[in-house]
Amino acid sequence: MKIIIAGGGIGGLTAALCFHKFGWDVTICEQAAELGEIGAGIQISPNGMTVLRALGIDKPVEAAGFRPRATQFRMGESGQPIFTASTADYEKTFGAPYLHVHRADLIEALQAAVSDRMPGAIKTGAAVKGYGQSIEEAWVVLADGSRVTGDIVVGADGIRSAIRAQMIGPDKPSFTGNVAWRAVVPIEKLGRDAPLPVSSVWFGEGKHAVTYLLRGGKLANFVGVVERDDWTNESWNEQGSSAEVLADFAGWHPTITTLLEQADAHYRWALFDRAPLDQWADSRVALLGDACHPMLPFMAQGAVQAIEDGYVLARCLAEQDDHRSALIDYYAIRRDRTAKVQAAARANMELFHQRTARGKLKNYGPMWLANKIKPDLATQKLAWLYGHDVTAV
């Protein structure tokens, strides 16, 4: 049996390895001339690392990444810690570590594994514009009009998915009123203002920032989110000015301002929210990752949920002879979980941006108190997410 995957990103490459594990042949159609990612960090929580371990690629990903000592909430201007939770026991508690990794490094590890196990499976310069199917087969239609045919088509082609658009119709996102900034800086340029070796969320009025380390601690990664409605471009590749981002975070802690001052480039994109879909499949065609459940970045689960999707989809198709039943099961297993993660990210968007003293006291006061009385509470509250193992039978 053969799978045709539209999209060679994190979701598509991981899905290819999952299908190979269950004995399928795979072809990946990627529109770019070569695989790669613009420099940015990504967090892989234990539920994602569990899948990478099952696929036998956790070691190279860990070697390229960074294990944080803790997760931390801090006030953006003063740097005052509100909450700190150790991640040292995550592997014991959840079965896998929490990792920070450069997107390019993760793509490289996935691509190397696909090329080693399935030589020739990746077809670059192959932009997918749609799909077709019959009783016996399914295919993708490329930009040049040619077809690539198999048994099942998987749309892992992101938020602007051509597969989803044909299956369901035009995308209907809603602007959140937030714009995100990102930057990556060599740690040697930051001196004593370098971020701590933890995953830190910095709270502010109508804004927040996230800092963590990459590549064994050699790089510092920054993501900042600001409430503004004067710019609504969702492009991941658009560069903004240092003056703009420094103005957005003026008066903040030196860890933030120094990182922004030393960054060579600052990229920005508007954040749009999308409601859960009621359909992920059309007979022999299925959706995966951002094509069916785009995530706001406030739970750091976008890539991880796509990784989970790939394993569940491959397992469902391997366990059943009838592809329609398999894809119904895949949707039933994944829809509520991904919708819950989407909702949690949406809730964090509000939590991180308290503007009033009352709001700060109401939300951050209990965090501080809980950290003093029951420091393992945060780990317990994340068990539904990080402790979920899609590889378990």
VOTIKE-957403 format. One record per residue (C-alpha): residue in one letter; residue number from 1; x, y, z; chain. Coordinates in Angstrom, 3 decimals, padded with zeros to 6 digits. Example, Ala and Ser with C-alpha at 12.3 -4.5 7.8 and 13.67 -1.06 7.14 Angstrom:
VOTIKE-957403
[pt a 1 [012.300 -004.500 007.800] A],
[pt s 2 [013.670 -001.060 007.140] A],
end
This chain:
VOTIKE-957403
[pt m 1 [000.000 000.000 000.000] A],
[pt k 2 [001.191 003.527 -000.770] A],
[pt i 3 [000.702 006.868 000.979] A],
[pt i 4 [001.020 010.214 -000.805] A],
[pt i 5 [001.784 013.049 001.627] A],
[pt a 6 [001.289 016.674 000.600] A],
[pt g 7 [003.832 018.740 002.555] A],
[pt g 8 [007.376 018.063 003.731] A],
[pt g 9 [007.300 019.944 007.020] A],
[pt i 10 [007.483 018.524 010.535] A],
[pt g 11 [004.039 016.894 010.305] A],
[pt g 12 [004.555 015.419 006.838] A],
[pt l 13 [008.037 014.024 007.530] A],
[pt t 14 [006.995 012.540 010.874] A],
[pt a 15 [003.917 010.970 009.286] A],
[pt a 16 [006.128 009.432 006.594] A],
[pt l 17 [008.271 007.760 009.257] A],
[pt c 18 [005.150 006.543 011.058] A],
[pt f 19 [003.741 004.997 007.885] A],
[pt h 20 [007.073 003.363 007.130] A],
[pt k 21 [007.106 001.884 010.633] A],
[pt f 22 [003.746 000.237 009.894] A],
[pt g 23 [004.916 -001.117 006.535] A],
[pt w 24 [003.598 001.418 004.008] A],
[pt d 25 [005.395 002.904 001.013] A],
[pt v 26 [005.472 006.704 001.060] A],
[pt t 27 [005.959 009.595 -001.343] A],
[pt i 28 [006.206 013.139 000.009] A],
[pt c 29 [005.341 016.022 -002.343] A],
[pt e 30 [006.925 019.270 -001.139] A],
[pt q 31 [006.546 022.548 -003.004] A],
[pt a 32 [009.922 023.991 -001.945] A],
[pt a 33 [013.016 023.298 -004.020] A],
[pt e 34 [014.707 021.968 -000.884] A],
[pt l 35 [013.629 021.220 002.660] A],
[pt g 36 [014.509 023.670 005.380] A],
[pt e 37 [013.197 026.101 007.972] A],
[pt i 38 [013.848 029.758 008.723] A],
[pt g 39 [015.646 030.002 012.037] A],
[pt a 40 [013.306 029.661 014.994] A],
[pt g 41 [012.957 027.492 018.061] A],
[pt i 42 [010.336 024.920 018.872] A],
[pt q 43 [009.406 023.098 022.072] A],
[pt i 44 [008.923 019.332 021.974] A],
[pt s 45 [007.107 018.175 025.099] A],
[pt p 46 [007.238 014.566 026.378] A],
[pt n 47 [004.148 013.503 024.402] A],
[pt g 48 [005.993 014.441 021.209] A],
[pt m 49 [009.331 012.977 022.260] A],
[pt t 50 [007.555 009.679 022.986] A],
[pt v 51 [006.643 009.424 019.297] A],
[pt l 52 [010.133 010.407 018.149] A],
[pt r 53 [011.536 007.721 020.432] A],
[pt a 54 [009.175 005.111 018.968] A],
[pt l 55 [010.432 006.128 015.524] A],
[pt g 56 [014.067 005.810 016.608] A],
[pt i 57 [015.048 009.440 016.005] A],
[pt d 58 [014.981 010.812 019.544] A],
[pt k 59 [018.773 010.596 019.930] A],
[pt p 60 [019.748 012.915 017.047] A],
[pt v 61 [016.984 015.334 018.033] A],
[pt e 62 [018.186 015.381 021.641] A],
[pt a 63 [021.790 015.825 020.501] A],
[pt a 64 [020.780 018.896 018.499] A],
[pt g 65 [018.497 020.343 021.167] A],
[pt f 66 [018.566 021.611 024.738] A],
[pt r 67 [016.971 020.220 027.894] A],
[pt p 68 [015.644 023.048 030.097] A],
[pt r 69 [016.031 022.731 033.842] A],
[pt a 70 [012.602 024.186 034.558] A],
[pt t 71 [009.643 026.148 033.275] A],
[pt q 72 [009.178 029.591 034.742] A],
[pt f 73 [006.718 032.496 034.803] A],
[pt r 74 [008.150 035.989 035.397] A],
[pt m 75 [006.991 039.588 035.267] A],
[pt g 76 [008.184 041.209 032.067] A],
[pt e 77 [009.459 044.534 033.369] A],
[pt s 78 [010.931 043.601 036.750] A],
[pt g 79 [011.860 040.000 035.984] A],
[pt q 80 [010.273 038.983 039.304] A],
[pt p 81 [009.659 035.186 039.301] A],
[pt i 82 [006.072 034.136 039.914] A],
[pt f 83 [006.317 030.414 039.419] A],
[pt t 84 [009.089 027.876 038.766] A],
[pt a 85 [008.532 024.172 038.084] A],
[pt s 86 [011.398 021.741 037.629] A],
[pt t 87 [011.454 019.605 034.482] A],
[pt a 88 [014.157 017.307 035.851] A],
[pt d 89 [011.704 014.479 036.575] A],
[pt y 90 [009.736 014.752 033.332] A],
[pt e 91 [011.316 011.656 031.834] A],
[pt k 92 [010.477 009.626 034.923] A],
[pt t 93 [006.971 011.093 035.204] A],
[pt f 94 [005.943 011.217 031.551] A],
[pt g 95 [008.296 008.710 029.936] A],
[pt a 96 [010.271 011.213 027.850] A],
[pt p 97 [012.101 014.532 028.285] A],
[pt y 98 [011.069 018.077 027.427] A],
[pt l 99 [013.265 019.494 024.698] A],
[pt h 100 [013.963 022.795 022.972] A],
[pt v 101 [015.142 022.378 019.394] A],
[pt h 102 [015.802 024.591 016.402] A],
[pt r 103 [013.190 023.932 013.709] A],
[pt a 104 [015.906 023.517 011.106] A],
[pt d 105 [017.613 020.866 013.255] A],
[pt l 106 [014.373 018.931 013.715] A],
[pt i 107 [013.648 019.070 009.977] A],
[pt e 108 [017.195 017.890 009.270] A],
[pt a 109 [016.859 014.911 011.635] A],
[pt l 110 [013.485 013.918 010.181] A],
[pt q 111 [014.691 014.316 006.600] A],
[pt a 112 [017.815 012.256 007.266] A],
[pt a 113 [015.713 009.439 008.723] A],
[pt v 114 [013.273 009.499 005.792] A],
[pt s 115 [016.086 009.529 003.215] A],
[pt d 116 [017.880 006.683 004.965] A],
[pt r 117 [014.830 004.445 005.344] A],
[pt m 118 [012.950 005.447 002.183] A],
[pt p 119 [015.449 006.617 -000.449] A],
[pt g 120 [013.799 008.793 -003.068] A],
[pt a 121 [010.599 009.265 -001.059] A],
[pt i 122 [010.892 013.064 -000.930] A],
[pt k 123 [009.818 014.825 -004.139] A],
[pt t 124 [010.783 018.523 -003.944] A],
[pt g 125 [009.571 021.251 -006.275] A],
[pt a 126 [006.219 019.463 -006.314] A],
[pt a 127 [003.506 021.914 -005.291] A],
[pt v 128 [000.211 020.158 -004.604] A],
[pt k 129 [-002.834 022.023 -005.927] A],
[pt g 130 [-005.546 019.447 -005.251] A],
[pt y 131 [-006.492 015.794 -005.119] A],
[pt g 132 [-008.638 013.188 -006.808] A],
[pt q 133 [-009.743 009.664 -006.060] A],
[pt s 134 [-011.594 006.639 -007.339] A],
[pt i 135 [-012.884 003.462 -005.724] A],
[pt e 136 [-009.428 001.898 -005.899] A],
[pt e 137 [-006.907 004.742 -005.586] A],
[pt a 138 [-006.228 008.392 -004.730] A],
[pt w 139 [-003.845 010.972 -006.144] A],
[pt v 140 [-002.551 014.508 -005.758] A],
[pt v 141 [-002.534 016.986 -008.630] A],
[pt l 142 [000.652 019.031 -008.923] A],
[pt a 143 [001.041 022.583 -010.184] A],
[pt d 144 [002.292 021.327 -013.553] A],
[pt g 145 [-000.844 019.232 -013.997] A],
[pt s 146 [000.825 015.875 -013.354] A],
[pt r 147 [-000.420 013.330 -010.817] A],
[pt v 148 [001.198 011.283 -008.082] A],
[pt t 149 [-000.965 008.261 -007.310] A],
[pt g 150 [-001.270 005.954 -004.325] A],
[pt d 151 [-003.851 004.392 -002.034] A],
[pt i 152 [-004.246 007.198 000.519] A],
[pt v 153 [-003.558 010.955 000.320] A],
[pt v 154 [-002.559 012.876 003.466] A],
[pt g 155 [-002.817 016.665 003.510] A],
[pt a 156 [000.022 017.875 005.737] A],
[pt d 157 [000.313 021.115 003.799] A],
[pt g 158 [-000.180 023.650 006.582] A],
[pt i 159 [-002.597 026.466 007.323] A],
[pt r 160 [-002.994 027.289 003.631] A],
[pt s 161 [-003.678 023.655 002.769] A],
[pt a 162 [-004.857 023.054 -000.785] A],
[pt i 163 [-006.146 019.649 000.342] A],
[pt r 164 [-008.314 021.176 003.073] A],
[pt a 165 [-009.574 023.926 000.775] A],
[pt q 166 [-010.813 021.364 -001.758] A],
[pt m 167 [-012.259 019.084 000.913] A],
[pt i 168 [-013.995 021.659 003.100] A],
[pt g 169 [-013.914 025.042 001.413] A],
[pt p 170 [-012.229 028.401 002.066] A],
[pt d 171 [-010.403 028.957 005.328] A],
[pt k 172 [-012.253 031.209 007.826] A],
[pt p 173 [-009.755 032.442 010.414] A],
[pt s 174 [-010.431 035.243 012.886] A],
[pt f 175 [-007.770 037.760 013.868] A],
[pt t 176 [-006.936 037.570 017.585] A],
[pt g 177 [-005.713 041.144 017.858] A],
[pt n 178 [-002.202 039.857 018.541] A],
[pt v 179 [001.039 040.067 016.570] A],
[pt a 180 [003.989 037.776 017.319] A],
[pt w 181 [007.692 038.583 017.017] A],
[pt r 182 [010.523 036.042 016.860] A],
[pt a 183 [014.294 036.219 016.904] A],
[pt v 184 [017.286 033.945 017.508] A],
[pt v 185 [020.592 035.258 018.914] A],
[pt p 186 [023.960 033.553 019.674] A],
[pt i 187 [024.302 033.342 023.436] A],
[pt e 188 [027.850 034.759 023.307] A],
[pt k 189 [026.418 038.126 022.245] A],
[pt l 190 [024.245 038.478 025.345] A],
[pt g 191 [026.731 038.378 028.214] A],
[pt r 192 [025.223 038.398 031.683] A],
[pt d 193 [021.805 039.248 030.224] A],
[pt a 194 [021.501 035.863 028.520] A],
[pt p 195 [018.289 033.936 029.313] A],
[pt l 196 [018.485 031.349 032.070] A],
[pt p 197 [018.615 027.664 031.042] A],
[pt v 198 [014.864 027.371 031.582] A],
[pt s 199 [011.724 027.918 029.523] A],
[pt s 200 [010.558 031.357 030.669] A],
[pt v 201 [007.252 033.101 030.015] A],
[pt w 202 [007.395 036.827 030.767] A],
[pt f 203 [004.049 038.506 031.556] A],
[pt g 204 [003.158 042.085 030.670] A],
[pt e 205 [000.192 044.393 030.133] A],
[pt g 206 [-001.272 043.431 026.769] A],
[pt k 207 [001.818 041.459 025.827] A],
[pt h 208 [004.079 038.597 026.828] A],
[pt a 209 [007.370 036.999 025.773] A],
[pt v 210 [008.934 033.541 025.831] A],
[pt t 211 [012.664 032.821 026.037] A],
[pt y 212 [014.600 029.568 025.968] A],
[pt l 213 [017.883 028.095 024.730] A],
[pt l 214 [018.700 026.000 021.647] A],
[pt r 215 [021.586 023.896 020.298] A],
[pt g 216 [023.077 022.866 023.602] A],
[pt g 217 [022.696 026.375 024.986] A],
[pt k 218 [024.521 028.154 022.144] A],
[pt l 219 [021.471 030.076 020.896] A],
[pt a 220 [018.769 032.094 022.654] A],
[pt n 221 [015.262 031.991 021.191] A],
[pt f 222 [012.703 034.773 021.639] A],
[pt v 223 [008.981 034.897 020.865] A],
[pt g 224 [007.030 037.984 021.864] A],
[pt v 225 [003.301 038.591 021.450] A],
[pt v 226 [001.779 042.079 021.493] A],
[pt e 227 [-001.852 043.172 021.308] A],
[pt r 228 [-002.245 045.439 018.280] A],
[pt d 229 [-004.692 045.752 015.400] A],
[pt d 230 [-002.726 047.882 012.931] A],
[pt w 231 [-001.048 044.974 011.146] A],
[pt t 232 [-002.708 041.679 010.166] A],
[pt n 233 [-000.344 039.832 007.810] A],
[pt e 234 [-000.115 036.130 008.714] A],
[pt s 235 [003.142 035.593 006.803] A],
[pt w 236 [005.761 033.598 008.743] A],
[pt n 237 [008.628 035.115 006.726] A],
[pt e 238 [008.038 038.874 006.969] A],
[pt q 239 [010.768 040.878 008.620] A],
[pt g 240 [009.998 043.812 010.893] A],
[pt s 241 [012.305 046.496 012.248] A],
[pt s 242 [014.297 046.443 015.463] A],
[pt a 243 [012.858 049.873 016.315] A],
[pt e 244 [009.318 048.487 016.226] A],
[pt v 245 [009.962 045.450 018.412] A],
[pt l 246 [012.069 047.451 020.881] A],
[pt a 247 [009.230 049.944 021.160] A],
[pt d 248 [006.797 047.101 021.837] A],
[pt f 249 [008.968 045.851 024.716] A],
[pt a 250 [010.360 049.166 025.953] A],
[pt g 251 [011.068 049.186 029.683] A],
[pt w 252 [011.231 045.418 029.943] A],
[pt h 253 [013.884 043.395 031.733] A],
[pt p 254 [017.424 043.537 030.235] A],
[pt t 255 [017.200 039.856 029.290] A],
[pt i 256 [014.489 040.808 026.799] A],
[pt t 257 [015.787 044.155 025.571] A],
[pt t 258 [019.391 042.982 025.169] A],
[pt l 259 [018.277 039.959 023.162] A],
[pt l 260 [016.218 042.191 020.867] A],
[pt e 261 [019.039 044.702 020.474] A],
[pt q 262 [021.530 041.979 019.518] A],
[pt a 263 [019.290 040.124 017.057] A],
[pt d 264 [020.251 040.475 013.402] A],
[pt a 265 [016.653 040.047 012.249] A],
[pt h 266 [013.182 040.278 013.782] A],
[pt y 267 [010.320 038.439 012.107] A],
[pt r 268 [006.653 039.057 012.829] A],
[pt w 269 [003.318 037.500 011.973] A],
[pt a 270 [-000.281 038.194 012.916] A],
[pt l 271 [-002.002 035.510 014.997] A],
[pt f 272 [-005.277 034.133 013.665] A],
[pt d 273 [-007.548 031.662 015.436] A],
[pt r 274 [-009.481 028.863 013.747] A],
[pt a 275 [-012.360 026.824 015.118] A],
[pt p 276 [-012.121 023.005 015.205] A],
[pt l 277 [-013.212 021.383 011.953] A],
[pt d 278 [-016.074 018.904 011.718] A],
[pt q 279 [-014.376 016.946 008.938] A],
[pt w 280 [-010.794 015.709 008.494] A],
[pt a 281 [-011.320 013.074 005.798] A],
[pt d 282 [-012.911 012.457 002.417] A],
[pt s 283 [-012.936 008.725 001.616] A],
[pt r 284 [-009.245 008.086 000.794] A],
[pt v 285 [-007.982 011.549 001.772] A],
[pt a 286 [-007.126 012.754 005.296] A],
[pt l 287 [-005.835 015.957 006.903] A],
[pt l 288 [-003.065 016.290 009.473] A],
[pt g 289 [-001.495 018.983 011.657] A],
[pt d 290 [-002.038 022.640 010.779] A],
[pt a 291 [-004.162 021.621 007.799] A],
[pt c 292 [-006.929 020.572 010.205] A],
[pt h 293 [-006.169 022.058 013.648] A],
[pt p 294 [-003.875 025.115 013.572] A],
[pt m 295 [-002.736 026.067 017.064] A],
[pt l 296 [-002.115 029.450 018.615] A],
[pt p 297 [001.415 029.332 020.078] A],
[pt f 298 [000.426 029.714 023.732] A],
[pt m 299 [000.679 025.992 024.602] A],
[pt a 300 [003.743 025.241 022.411] A],
[pt q 301 [001.884 022.254 020.935] A],
[pt g 302 [001.455 022.948 017.222] A],
[pt a 303 [004.256 020.687 015.997] A],
[pt v 304 [003.747 018.133 018.755] A],
[pt q 305 [000.081 017.623 017.935] A],
[pt a 306 [001.007 017.093 014.273] A],
[pt i 307 [003.559 014.505 015.412] A],
[pt e 308 [000.845 012.724 017.402] A],
[pt d 309 [-001.489 012.875 014.392] A],
[pt g 310 [000.994 011.064 012.180] A],
[pt y 311 [001.356 008.121 014.518] A],
[pt v 312 [-002.376 007.731 015.172] A],
[pt l 313 [-003.239 007.991 011.477] A],
[pt a 314 [-000.630 005.408 010.469] A],
[pt r 315 [-001.715 003.035 013.234] A],
[pt c 316 [-005.424 003.328 012.367] A],
[pt l 317 [-004.770 002.533 008.705] A],
[pt a 318 [-002.488 -000.361 009.643] A],
[pt e 319 [-005.044 -001.913 011.986] A],
[pt q 320 [-008.025 -001.896 009.587] A],
[pt d 321 [-008.520 -003.127 006.055] A],
[pt d 322 [-011.290 -000.606 005.387] A],
[pt h 323 [-009.746 002.829 004.893] A],
[pt r 324 [-013.038 004.658 005.546] A],
[pt s 325 [-013.406 003.080 008.990] A],
[pt a 326 [-009.745 003.776 009.721] A],
[pt l 327 [-010.080 007.472 008.905] A],
[pt i 328 [-013.287 007.727 010.941] A],
[pt d 329 [-011.399 006.261 013.906] A],
[pt y 330 [-008.482 008.636 013.345] A],
[pt y 331 [-010.808 011.638 013.483] A],
[pt a 332 [-012.656 010.292 016.528] A],
[pt i 333 [-009.387 009.717 018.413] A],
[pt r 334 [-007.772 013.035 017.550] A],
[pt r 335 [-010.515 015.643 017.216] A],
[pt d 336 [-011.428 016.188 020.875] A],
[pt r 337 [-007.816 016.131 022.048] A],
[pt t 338 [-006.626 018.688 019.514] A],
[pt a 339 [-009.683 020.864 020.177] A],
[pt k 340 [-008.847 020.799 023.904] A],
[pt v 341 [-005.288 021.924 023.188] A],
[pt q 342 [-006.585 024.697 020.919] A],
[pt a 343 [-008.885 025.869 023.719] A],
[pt a 344 [-006.077 025.778 026.292] A],
[pt a 345 [-003.881 027.916 024.031] A],
[pt r 346 [-006.739 030.369 023.574] A],
[pt a 347 [-007.169 030.612 027.355] A],
[pt n 348 [-003.460 031.264 027.889] A],
[pt m 349 [-003.648 034.183 025.482] A],
[pt e 350 [-005.907 035.907 028.008] A],
[pt l 351 [-003.960 034.747 031.073] A],
[pt f 352 [-000.615 036.083 029.879] A],
[pt h 353 [-001.858 039.628 029.130] A],
[pt q 354 [-003.407 040.936 032.359] A],
[pt r 355 [-003.683 044.733 032.249] A],
[pt t 356 [-005.058 045.624 035.692] A],
[pt a 357 [-003.667 045.207 039.197] A],
[pt r 358 [-006.786 043.238 040.108] A],
[pt g 359 [-006.355 040.901 037.154] A],
[pt k 360 [-002.700 040.329 037.974] A],
[pt l 361 [-003.463 039.584 041.628] A],
[pt k 362 [-006.358 037.278 040.738] A],
[pt n 363 [-004.366 035.239 038.208] A],
[pt y 364 [-000.748 035.435 039.266] A],
[pt g 365 [-001.273 035.441 043.037] A],
[pt p 366 [-002.596 031.836 043.139] A],
[pt m 367 [000.300 030.736 040.891] A],
[pt w 368 [002.837 032.193 043.307] A],
[pt l 369 [001.095 030.693 046.341] A],
[pt a 370 [000.699 027.253 044.733] A],
[pt n 371 [004.389 027.245 043.843] A],
[pt k 372 [005.244 027.764 047.500] A],
[pt i 373 [002.786 025.216 048.920] A],
[pt k 374 [002.643 022.515 046.265] A],
[pt p 375 [005.481 022.909 043.740] A],
[pt d 376 [004.559 019.748 041.826] A],
[pt l 377 [001.033 020.994 041.086] A],
[pt a 378 [001.963 022.292 037.623] A],
[pt t 379 [003.359 018.909 036.629] A],
[pt q 380 [000.179 017.204 037.797] A],
[pt k 381 [-002.012 019.648 035.862] A],
[pt l 382 [-000.091 018.905 032.664] A],
[pt a 383 [-000.445 015.130 032.941] A],
[pt w 384 [-003.401 015.049 030.495] A],
[pt l 385 [-001.191 016.639 027.868] A],
[pt y 386 [002.396 015.520 028.472] A],
[pt g 387 [001.535 012.076 029.798] A],
[pt h 388 [-000.538 011.107 026.752] A],
[pt d 389 [001.207 008.329 024.808] A],
[pt v 390 [-000.219 007.709 021.342] A],
[pt t 391 [002.268 004.860 020.818] A],
[pt a 392 [000.803 002.788 023.636] A],
[pt v 393 [-001.444 -000.081 022.580] A],
end
